[in-house]
């Protein structure tokens, strides 16, 4: 269950980034797509895996793909909202 064993997979078709520990899905970041905007609605990590930076990696995966696909990004998820605001403040 080491942090280095966690793989983040991008699943644009299903509007999510997923975290896997081998074959076990341990987290996800889900977004809704409307026109040119992605809205992150939920980020969740299995309680046994919390505190390992997985939620941050999941949200960063969505942020990076939003930039790649030139989408505006907003968040209903409070955790993702803080990350987006902090990122914009660091530009």
Backbone bond lengths (Angstrom), bond angles and torsions (degrees), N, CA, C in turn:
res aa  C-N    CA-C-N  psi(-1)  N-CA   C-N-CA  omega(-1)  CA-C   N-CA-C  phi
1 X - - - 1.459 - - 1.528 109.96 -
2 X 1.319 117.48 28.82 1.457 120.65 178.59 1.512 112.22 -71.80
3 X 1.322 115.65 150.80 1.455 121.04 -178.31 1.523 111.52 -59.53
4 X 1.322 117.75 -34.68 1.456 121.32 -179.49 1.516 112.22 -69.99
5 X 1.313 117.71 -16.06 1.461 122.02 179.71 1.527 111.19 -82.54
6 X 1.320 117.61 -13.03 1.458 121.52 -176.87 1.527 109.84 -78.84
7 X 1.321 115.72 127.35 1.461 121.80 177.41 1.523 108.62 -110.48
8 X 1.320 116.33 133.72 1.462 121.55 177.00 1.523 107.56 -101.07
9 X 1.314 116.05 124.64 1.465 121.64 -179.64 1.525 109.73 -115.53
10 X 1.316 115.39 136.90 1.462 122.68 179.05 1.524 108.09 -93.97
11 X 1.337 116.95 124.64 1.464 123.18 -179.47 1.522 108.30 -126.62
12 X 1.331 115.91 76.69 1.465 120.42 -174.81 1.526 111.78 -64.28
13 X 1.323 116.67 -35.43 1.467 120.79 -178.68 1.526 111.49 -57.43
14 X 1.334 116.14 -36.65 1.466 121.09 -179.97 1.524 112.48 -103.61
15 X 1.334 117.04 12.75 1.466 123.53 174.57 1.527 113.29 56.87
16 X 1.343 115.58 54.08 1.453 118.14 -179.61 1.520 111.93 -161.61
17 X 1.325 113.61 158.28 1.463 122.40 167.60 1.523 105.10 -112.44
18 X 1.326 116.01 139.31 1.461 120.95 -175.50 1.519 110.48 -122.88
19 X 1.326 116.61 145.06 1.459 122.46 175.83 1.527 108.21 -111.36
20 X 1.337 114.87 129.43 1.460 119.95 -179.57 1.514 111.01 -123.50
21 X 1.335 115.42 138.16 1.454 123.54 166.82 1.526 104.01 -107.32
22 X 1.314 116.06 97.41 1.461 123.30 -170.34 1.528 108.23 58.67
23 X 1.330 119.26 -116.30 1.469 121.27 -178.01 1.526 113.18 -94.76
24 X 1.321 116.91 -0.89 1.458 121.46 -175.63 1.527 110.92 -95.29
25 X 1.339 116.94 120.89 1.466 121.05 175.55 1.528 108.03 -76.51
26 X 1.349 115.87 119.68 1.458 120.06 -175.11 1.530 112.67 -114.33
27 X 1.345 116.63 -1.29 1.456 118.53 178.81 1.508 111.31 -172.07
28 X 1.345 114.74 160.28 1.455 119.95 177.33 1.512 111.21 -154.95
29 X 1.312 114.66 152.58 1.452 122.56 174.43 1.530 105.19 -127.59
30 X 1.324 115.73 115.78 1.460 121.90 -172.21 1.525 110.12 -109.39
31 X 1.330 115.64 136.85 1.463 119.96 178.08 1.523 110.55 -132.34
32 X 1.319 115.01 155.08 1.459 122.36 173.88 1.517 107.80 -103.76
33 X 1.313 116.60 145.51 1.460 120.99 179.45 1.517 108.83 -114.33
34 X 1.330 115.25 126.60 1.460 121.09 176.48 1.524 107.10 -137.79
35 X 1.325 115.70 113.37 1.459 122.54 -176.30 1.523 109.40 54.20
36 X 1.327 118.20 -118.61 1.468 119.93 -176.43 1.522 112.53 -102.65
37 X 1.336 117.44 21.36 1.467 121.56 -176.79 1.530 110.84 -124.48
38 X 1.321 115.40 135.19 1.460 122.06 171.46 1.522 107.90 -106.85
39 X 1.332 116.13 132.78 1.461 122.86 179.41 1.526 108.31 -116.46
40 X 1.330 116.31 110.71 1.471 119.67 176.92 1.524 107.50 -73.89
41 X 1.334 114.78 116.79 1.466 118.59 -175.75 1.525 113.20 -101.11
42 X 1.344 116.98 -23.12 1.469 117.57 -178.26 1.523 110.26 -159.00
43 X 1.318 115.31 138.39 1.460 122.85 171.22 1.517 106.07 -127.99
44 X 1.321 116.04 125.05 1.465 118.72 -178.99 1.526 110.10 -140.07
45 X 1.328 114.63 144.83 1.459 122.27 178.38 1.519 107.61 -133.98
46 X 1.313 116.72 134.88 1.461 122.69 177.42 1.531 109.07 -51.23
47 X 1.318 116.64 138.18 1.471 120.97 -174.78 1.528 112.62 -57.20
48 X 1.312 118.61 -31.21 1.468 121.29 179.87 1.527 112.01 -70.74
49 X 1.337 117.28 -13.99 1.463 121.74 -176.19 1.530 112.76 -113.56
50 X 1.319 117.10 3.77 1.463 119.47 -178.36 1.526 110.64 -70.81
51 X 1.345 114.80 154.05 1.455 120.30 178.86 1.519 113.99 83.22
52 X 1.333 117.68 12.52 1.462 121.88 -178.28 1.529 112.41 -114.41
53 X 1.336 117.81 9.53 1.455 120.92 178.41 1.517 114.80 80.98
54 X 1.320 116.96 11.00 1.467 120.33 -176.72 1.526 111.02 -69.19
55 X 1.324 117.85 -43.18 1.475 120.50 179.74 1.530 109.86 -59.03
56 X 1.318 116.88 -41.50 1.464 121.10 179.31 1.530 110.64 -61.44
57 X 1.336 117.08 -44.22 1.464 121.16 179.54 1.532 110.70 -63.41
58 X 1.331 116.73 -39.26 1.464 120.63 179.67 1.523 110.85 -63.96
59 X 1.326 116.63 -48.01 1.473 120.60 -179.61 1.531 109.85 -64.86
60 X 1.324 117.54 -41.13 1.470 119.98 178.50 1.524 111.35 -61.83
61 X 1.300 117.64 -35.32 1.461 121.63 177.40 1.536 109.82 -61.13
62 X 1.337 117.13 -44.45 1.466 120.42 179.07 1.532 109.93 -67.56
63 X 1.332 117.43 -42.61 1.471 120.78 179.07 1.533 110.37 -59.24
64 X 1.322 116.69 -46.98 1.467 120.48 -178.94 1.525 111.80 -63.22
65 X 1.323 116.94 -39.18 1.461 119.61 179.23 1.526 111.74 -73.18
66 X 1.319 117.53 -31.72 1.470 120.14 174.80 1.527 109.34 -62.29
67 X 1.333 115.97 -42.25 1.467 119.82 177.16 1.531 110.61 -64.59
68 X 1.313 116.36 -44.10 1.466 121.94 -178.64 1.535 110.96 -59.88
69 X 1.326 116.51 -43.13 1.464 121.33 -177.18 1.524 112.77 -94.76
70 X 1.329 116.75 8.86 1.463 124.04 177.10 1.538 112.44 54.87
71 X 1.326 114.37 51.28 1.468 121.64 177.96 1.520 109.42 -106.83
72 X 1.318 116.45 145.07 1.465 120.76 170.69 1.518 106.32 -74.07
73 X 1.324 116.27 150.71 1.453 120.26 -176.20 1.520 109.99 -129.23
74 X 1.333 115.62 127.76 1.455 122.82 173.66 1.529 106.65 -130.99
75 X 1.323 116.49 170.94 1.464 118.65 -178.72 1.517 111.91 -148.31
76 X 1.314 115.41 128.92 1.464 121.63 167.12 1.522 108.88 -85.06
77 X 1.315 116.42 -29.27 1.460 122.36 178.14 1.532 108.07 -67.02
78 X 1.318 116.66 122.54 1.468 120.41 -174.65 1.535 111.66 -63.55
79 X 1.322 118.01 -37.17 1.464 120.74 179.58 1.525 110.16 -64.71
80 X 1.320 117.07 -48.13 1.466 121.10 -179.70 1.527 110.47 -65.00
81 X 1.321 116.70 -36.92 1.470 120.35 179.62 1.524 110.56 -60.45
82 X 1.335 116.96 -43.92 1.467 120.97 178.32 1.525 110.44 -62.07
83 X 1.331 116.94 -41.83 1.468 119.75 -179.31 1.524 111.12 -64.90
84 X 1.319 116.84 -41.70 1.473 120.94 179.82 1.528 109.28 -64.55
85 X 1.318 117.22 -45.54 1.469 121.21 -179.86 1.524 110.76 -62.71
86 X 1.337 117.71 -41.85 1.465 121.23 179.00 1.528 110.87 -66.07
87 X 1.308 116.99 -39.00 1.463 121.47 179.62 1.524 109.42 -63.92
88 X 1.330 117.20 -44.59 1.456 121.10 -179.65 1.527 110.56 -65.33
89 X 1.319 116.58 -33.85 1.454 120.48 178.75 1.515 113.39 -71.61
90 X 1.339 116.68 -20.31 1.468 122.15 -178.66 1.522 113.19 -92.55
91 X 1.307 117.33 -2.85 1.482 119.68 -176.73 1.509 109.98 -74.50
